[in-house]
Amino acid sequence: MLLGYAFSSMRSRQVPINRGVVLMAWLLSTALMLSVVFGLYSHYQMPQVAQNESMKAFYNACHRFAWTLGVAWVVFACETGNGGLAAELLSWPGWKPASKVSYTVYLLHPALILVYMSSRPVTLHYDDWMLIYLYLGIALFSYLLCALVYLSIELPLARLPHALSIKSNTAVEKEEQPV
């Protein structure tokens, strides 16, 4: 939220930053985000080995904030002209169709998982290939269903204010014309 406030109060989005500082910030951001992703790797790969409780407590206390800082740098760098290749990749026009339905996928996919899991007559035996199969099937079905929701609900509702403003403007023009 602080970053959004900073962007709204900035006069210019172009912030010149020394290349060395930008490089260090990218390295720090990458290190933070990788440490969040792989921070508990040894805990899950070697559960029989006693883990350091203070390290797990530190991870649990800080991992959300570390991820937030990493993402905040990516957003700041891309918005201020210091994003480089990341800004080009994230602003690629090919992401536009997926961005239209991504929030709807986020909202609907747990329901699809629940329907699938509750409709199974027997328990599921997990292995890698079964999880890959389930993931791809649920992801594909989620995107197809959400594309349908987007085309039938979201897109017409998004166009409704524009259509109403055109009709109201033409109605006003007709009323203003003398008979």
Disulfide bonds with the S-S distance in Angstrom:
none
